[in-house]
Amino acid sequence: MLNDTNVSLLGVEKLDNRETYLLNTNPKETGKSAAQYYTKVWVDKETWMPLKYEMYDSSGNLTAKVEIWDLKVNSGIPDSEFVFNIPDGAEIKTTG
């Protein structure tokens, strides 16, 4: 996505009492076939999670909006939930 998108920092804003970076994104491609829109994204300064998106058409009209409320990160799920154990009887193959 970043290879096809121009991203610029518009500033820093508070969103629901969280400090966020306000970013502007638009497609790098130009010309008649290029998508004519831009997106504003609010990214939490602490967690780097996007908290809000707004998409605008070429006339500046808001066409879509997504907000993430009450985001909880690392809310107590133990690391053991993410450990992969090879099941008994599984055949292990290596490549290389």
C-alpha positions as CSV (number, residue, x, y, z in Angstrom):
1,M,0.0,0.0,0.0
2,L,2.7,2.5,0.9
3,N,4.4,2.0,-2.5
4,D,1.2,3.2,-4.2
5,T,0.2,5.9,-1.7
6,N,1.5,9.4,-0.8
7,V,1.4,9.9,2.9
8,S,1.8,13.2,4.7
9,L,1.6,14.4,8.3
10,L,-1.1,17.1,8.7
11,G,-0.5,17.5,12.5
12,V,-1.3,16.1,15.9
13,E,-4.8,16.0,17.3
14,K,-6.6,14.7,20.3
15,L,-9.2,12.1,19.5
16,D,-11.3,10.8,22.4
17,N,-8.6,12.0,24.9
18,R,-5.9,10.2,23.0
19,E,-3.0,12.0,21.2
20,T,-3.0,11.0,17.5
21,Y,-1.0,11.7,14.4
22,L,-3.3,13.0,11.6
23,L,-2.2,11.7,8.3
24,N,-3.4,12.5,4.8
25,T,-3.1,9.8,2.1
26,N,-3.8,9.8,-1.6
27,P,-2.9,7.5,-4.6
28,K,0.4,8.2,-6.3
29,E,-1.0,7.3,-9.7
30,T,-2.2,10.3,-11.7
31,G,-4.2,10.6,-14.9
32,K,-7.7,9.7,-16.0
33,S,-7.6,6.1,-14.7
34,A,-6.4,7.1,-11.3
35,A,-8.7,7.0,-8.3
36,Q,-9.7,10.5,-7.4
37,Y,-10.0,10.4,-3.6
38,Y,-8.0,11.1,-0.4
39,T,-8.1,9.7,3.1
40,K,-7.4,11.2,6.5
41,V,-6.2,8.7,9.1
42,W,-5.8,9.3,12.9
43,V,-3.1,7.1,14.3
44,D,-2.7,6.7,18.1
45,K,0.7,8.0,19.2
46,E,1.2,5.4,21.9
47,T,-0.1,2.2,20.2
48,W,0.3,3.2,16.5
49,M,-3.2,1.8,15.9
50,P,-5.4,3.7,13.4
51,L,-8.4,5.0,15.4
52,K,-10.3,6.9,12.7
53,Y,-10.5,7.0,8.9
54,E,-12.3,9.5,6.7
55,M,-12.4,9.1,2.9
56,Y,-13.2,12.0,0.6
57,D,-14.0,12.2,-3.1
58,S,-12.2,14.6,-5.5
59,S,-14.6,17.4,-4.6
60,G,-13.8,17.1,-0.9
61,N,-17.1,15.4,0.0
62,L,-16.9,12.9,2.9
63,T,-17.9,9.5,1.4
64,A,-16.9,7.1,4.2
65,K,-16.0,7.3,7.9
66,V,-14.8,4.6,10.3
67,E,-14.1,5.2,14.0
68,I,-12.7,2.7,16.5
69,W,-14.0,3.2,20.0
70,D,-12.9,1.7,23.3
71,L,-9.9,0.0,21.8
72,K,-8.1,-2.3,24.3
73,V,-4.6,-3.6,23.4
74,N,-2.9,-6.5,25.3
75,S,-6.0,-6.9,27.5
76,G,-4.8,-10.0,29.4
77,I,-4.5,-12.7,26.8
78,P,-1.6,-14.8,27.9
79,D,1.3,-15.3,25.4
80,S,0.7,-19.1,25.8
81,E,-2.4,-18.7,23.6
82,F,-0.1,-17.8,20.7
83,V,2.4,-20.7,21.1
84,F,2.1,-23.3,18.3
85,N,2.7,-26.9,19.4
86,I,3.0,-29.6,16.8
87,P,0.1,-32.0,17.2
88,D,0.9,-35.6,18.1
89,G,1.1,-37.8,15.0
90,A,1.7,-34.8,12.6
91,E,4.2,-35.4,9.8
92,I,6.9,-32.8,9.7
93,K,8.5,-31.9,6.3
94,T,11.2,-29.5,5.7
95,T,12.0,-27.8,2.4
96,G,15.2,-26.3,1.2
